[in-house]
């Protein structure tokens, strides 16, 4: 069997929603912190997220002044802690499968659109770092999926040829872009197991 390298998307594949119930991280933001998710999206995510997730601007530097305007009683630190903690439910079945592939000698990397702080949180606090060979993420690369540069740089970091890489991602545009880059790719829906999805590629 030719060498394979597994690239795992994070959000929507390995991690999704609140640890208690899997609901959206901001499902009760208004009740918990008195902050409207719609207002946060309009004033923060829509204008600034692209620059933040590609590493051109910092999360706290952009978030703090927005909160000072729309929710002055909510500190930047408090919202970030709430955000990260409420978006950290790990799919244990997927993680167990990842562990098995690594035990078989398959290198596994996280390949994800993240800013620096949450990338570190996922690896350290959530503990994904103990189960993968590394994290390849957009803020560190300066490019996000589905841009071609992300896939080119990710392959170089993993020291893998495109034809050796298999991506698992829940966003169809990312899957299609990976295939354009010469990777194999699985569009993850959660309707079957990781082993079943990867069987055509991993043997």
C-alpha distance (Angstrom), angle and dihedral (degrees) to the residues before:
residue distance angle dihedral
X1 . . .
X2 3.84 . .
X3 3.78 117.5 .
X4 3.81 114.0 -84.8
X5 3.80 131.7 -165.2
X6 3.80 118.6 -159.2
X7 3.80 119.6 -143.4
X8 3.80 114.2 -166.7
X9 3.77 124.8 -162.8
X10 3.81 111.8 -141.6
X11 3.80 113.8 -152.0
X12 3.78 111.1 62.1
X13 3.80 92.7 10.2
X14 3.81 112.5 48.8
X15 3.80 98.3 7.3
X16 3.78 131.7 30.7
X17 3.76 135.0 161.0
X18 3.76 135.4 -38.3
X19 3.81 118.3 -9.6
X20 3.81 91.6 -130.8
X21 3.79 100.4 53.5
X22 3.81 111.5 -8.0
X23 3.80 93.1 -113.7
X24 3.81 120.3 144.0
X25 3.79 112.5 -69.1
X26 3.80 92.7 -119.3
X27 3.83 95.9 42.5
X28 3.81 91.5 116.1
X29 3.79 100.5 21.5
X30 3.79 92.5 120.2
X31 3.81 92.6 51.7
X32 3.80 95.5 41.1
X33 3.80 102.0 42.1
X34 3.79 104.7 8.8
X35 3.79 90.9 -116.0
X36 3.79 123.9 130.9
X37 3.82 113.1 -129.3
X38 3.80 89.6 -149.9
X39 3.79 91.8 52.8
X40 3.81 90.9 47.8
X41 3.79 90.6 51.0
X42 3.80 93.0 48.7
X43 3.80 96.3 46.8
X44 3.80 101.8 33.4
X45 3.79 118.6 13.4
X46 3.80 98.9 40.6
X47 3.82 97.8 48.9
X48 3.81 101.4 31.3
X49 3.80 113.4 22.4
X50 3.80 97.7 86.8
X51 3.81 91.6 57.7
X52 3.81 92.5 43.5
X53 3.80 97.3 48.2
X54 3.80 90.8 49.6
X55 3.79 92.8 50.0
X56 3.79 98.5 -112.3
X57 3.80 93.1 116.2
X58 3.80 134.2 24.6
X59 3.79 124.7 -110.2
X60 3.79 98.1 -131.3
X61 3.79 93.9 41.2
X62 3.80 90.9 59.4
X63 3.81 99.5 32.9
X64 3.81 99.3 50.0
X65 3.82 97.6 62.6
X66 3.80 91.4 43.7
X67 3.80 91.5 54.1
X68 3.78 91.1 45.9
X69 3.79 86.9 60.5
X70 3.81 103.8 38.5
X71 3.84 103.3 26.0
X72 3.81 110.6 14.0
X73 3.82 92.5 172.7
X74 3.81 92.1 59.5
X75 3.78 114.5 78.1
X76 3.77 122.0 -145.1
X77 3.80 90.1 -119.1
X78 3.80 92.3 52.2
X79 3.79 94.6 50.7
X80 3.80 93.6 46.2
X81 3.81 91.0 50.3
X82 3.81 90.2 48.5
X83 3.80 91.6 46.9
X84 3.79 96.8 49.0
X85 3.81 94.7 42.5
X86 3.81 92.3 48.8
X87 3.80 93.4 50.2
X88 3.78 100.5 51.8
X89 3.79 109.2 91.7
X90 3.80 106.9 137.0
X91 3.79 120.0 -149.5
X92 3.79 97.8 -129.4
X93 3.80 94.1 -164.3
X94 3.79 91.2 56.7
X95 3.80 91.8 44.2
X96 3.80 91.4 50.4
X97 3.79 89.9 53.0
X98 3.80 90.4 49.5
X99 3.80 89.3 53.3
X100 3.79 90.9 52.3
X101 3.79 92.6 52.5
X102 3.78 91.2 51.2
X103 3.80 90.1 49.3
X104 3.80 86.7 56.0
X105 3.80 89.6 54.4
X106 3.80 98.8 -100.5
X107 3.82 111.5 142.6
X108 3.81 110.7 -128.5
X109 3.80 125.4 -160.9
X110 3.77 132.1 177.8
X111 3.82 108.0 -123.1
X112 3.77 106.1 -169.0
X113 3.78 148.5 146.7
X114 3.82 102.7 -116.1
X115 3.76 140.7 138.5
X116 3.80 118.7 -123.5
X117 3.80 101.0 -96.2
X118 3.78 97.5 51.0
X119 3.79 92.1 42.4
X120 3.80 87.7 58.9
X121 3.81 91.3 43.8
X122 3.79 91.8 53.4
X123 3.78 92.6 50.2
X124 3.80 97.9 41.6
X125 3.81 112.6 24.0
X126 3.80 98.2 28.7
X127 3.79 87.5 40.8
X128 3.78 101.0 -133.3
X129 3.79 89.8 133.7
X130 3.80 89.9 74.2
X131 3.79 91.3 60.9
X132 3.81 105.7 42.0
X133 3.78 137.8 55.6
X134 3.79 93.3 -123.7
X135 3.77 147.4 -42.6
X136 3.80 123.2 -99.9
X137 3.77 109.1 -167.5
X138 3.77 139.8 172.7
X139 3.80 101.1 -115.9
X140 3.80 90.6 54.7
X141 3.81 92.9 46.7
X142 3.79 97.4 42.0
X143 3.80 89.2 -129.2
X144 3.79 133.3 78.8
X145 3.74 134.1 -150.7
X146 3.00 129.0 -61.3
X147 3.83 90.9 34.4
X148 3.80 112.8 104.2
X149 3.81 93.0 -127.5
X150 3.79 90.4 65.1
X151 3.78 92.1 59.4
X152 3.80 94.7 43.2
X153 3.79 92.6 51.5
X154 3.79 93.6 42.2
X155 3.80 91.0 55.0
X156 3.79 90.6 50.3
X157 3.81 92.4 49.8
X158 3.80 91.2 49.4
X159 3.82 89.5 46.6
X160 3.78 88.5 -130.0
X161 3.77 135.4 133.8
X162 3.81 113.7 -120.5
X163 3.79 92.3 -112.6
X164 3.82 90.1 57.4
X165 3.81 94.6 58.0
X166 3.80 128.5 90.7
X167 3.81 118.4 -170.9
X168 3.80 124.3 -159.4
X169 3.81 110.1 -161.6
X170 3.80 135.9 154.8
X171 3.82 94.3 -146.3
X172 3.78 112.8 84.7
X173 3.81 93.9 -153.4
X174 3.81 89.2 58.2
X175 3.79 91.7 48.7
X176 3.79 91.6 51.0
X177 3.81 92.0 46.9
X178 3.80 91.0 50.2
X179 3.78 90.2 53.4
X180 3.80 89.8 49.5
X181 3.82 86.9 54.7
X182 3.80 90.3 55.3
X183 3.80 97.0 -100.9
X184 3.76 126.6 128.0
X185 3.79 111.4 -120.4
X186 3.79 141.7 -170.7
X187 3.79 122.8 -151.3
X188 3.80 101.5 -137.6
X189 3.80 117.1 -144.1
X190 3.78 99.9 156.6
X191 3.79 91.0 -121.2
X192 3.80 93.7 116.2
X193 3.78 138.0 23.2
X194 3.78 125.0 -81.6
X195 3.80 89.6 -118.5
X196 3.80 91.2 55.5
X197 3.80 92.5 47.7
X198 3.79 93.2 48.7
X199 3.80 97.7 41.8
X200 3.83 94.0 96.5
X201 3.80 90.5 54.9
X202 3.80 106.1 31.9
X203 3.79 101.3 39.9
